[in-house]
């Protein structure tokens, strides 16, 4: 019964054995052996399978006929991700193995894994999680109001940098912004005294 349920759920979720294995940290052959009843996942892996498919372990084991699966639609988010991918040099296919939910298909079943995927996607594309879930940041600047020439040059160069160098640039920019805000907060007389 366990193997049959894993196979049914995998197919319902449009996952290959390799894709499910990747989510669970096992190889395709291991998933195949579960589905064919040759072996069974350990308790931790069983719990992970249940979490991925949004069902109970009792359902997987055949002790319960109700999947209790709750699909939560997130089409706006998946459309935003597709739009972001279309404007990025990063291939969305490279993102898929990093995800633990069906978010790219426009729904999810596990809210904690969904939150984790939001952070993964934001990190992958270099935007905030607020943008991914529907905030105005990035979209207004990139799609609504064209960037001025200097900002566009900066963005083009920034996108060419590797992750380590991007982190350095962001860190330096945050320091400069903090100093600027501190200076702006100081009363005018104090700024003049410091200048003398």
C-alpha positions, -999 to 999 in steps of 0.1 A, spaced: 0 0 0 28 24 9 45 21 -25 13 25 -43 4 56 -24 38 72 -30 36 65 -67 0 79 -69 10 111 -51 42 115 -71 23 113 -104 -6 136 -91 21 161 -83 38 157 -117 71 146 -102 95 121 -117 112 96 -94 144 116 -97 126 149 -87 110 133 -57 144 117 -48 161 151 -50 136 166 -26 142 138 -2 180 135 -6 179 100 -22 185 86 -56 159 77 -82 165 39 -76 155 43 -39 122 59 -48 116 31 -74 123 5 -48 98 21 -24 71 23 -51 77 -14 -61 76 -26 -25 112 -38 -24 121 -15 5 104 12 27 115 46 37 126 51 74 103 71 97 120 105 91 118 101 54 82 89 56 74 121 75 91 141 48 72 124 21 39 131 39 50 168 43 59 172 6 25 158 -5 5 174 23 -9 141 36 -7 122 68 17 93 74 -14 72 82 -26 79 47 7 68 32 7 36 52 -29 28 42 -45 34 76 -65 64 64 -84 69 32 -86 107 34 -56 125 21 -65 157 40 -45 175 13 -52 212 11 -42 230 -21 -35 267 -15 -35 287 -47 -7 311 -53 -10 319 -90 -1 356 -85 32 345 -69 40 320 -96 32 346 -123 55 371 -106 83 345 -104 78 337 -142 80 374 -149 111 378 -128 127 348 -145 120 363 -180 139 394 -170 168 376 -154 199 358 -167 193 330 -143 175 300 -157 143 290 -139 153 253 -145 182 258 -122 158 270 -95 134 240 -97 156 215 -78 160 239 -49 123 241 -43 103 220 -19 67 229 -30 47 232 -62 49 270 -60 59 273 -97 27 255 -106 6 280 -88 -2 261 -56 13 246 -25 2 222 3 27 229 31 29 265 44 62 261 62 79 247 31 62 274 11 78 301 33 112 284 28 107 284 -10 99 321 -9 133 328 7 150 305 -17 135 322 -47 142 357 -34 178 347 -28 181 330 -62 170 361 -81 185 387 -57 152 403 -47 134 406 -14 109 381 -2 84 410 -1 87 413 -39 80 375 -44 49 376 -22 35 407 -39 52 438 -24 60 468 -47 98 467 -43 117 459 -75 86 456 -97 79 494 -96 115 502 -103 122 476 -129 89 473 -147 68 503 -139 93 532 -139 123 528 -161 156 531 -142 177 562 -150 208 557 -170 232 555 -140 210 531 -121 206 509 -152 244 508 -157 249 498 -120 222 471 -123 238 457 -154 272 454 -138 258 442 -105 240 413 -123 273 402 -139 290 398 -104 292 365 -86 273 360 -54 303 368 -31 310 401 -49 273 410 -48 273 405 -10 303 428 -7 287 455 -28 254 453 -8 273 454 25 292 485 14 260 502 2 243 495 35 273 511 54 271 542 32 234 545 36 237 541 73 263 569 74 242 591 52 211 587 74 232 594 105 245 626 89 210 637 78 197 631 113 224 654 129 213 690 135 228 715 111 249 732 137 266 700 147 275 693 111 291 727 108 310 722 140 323 689 128 334 704 95 355 731 113 
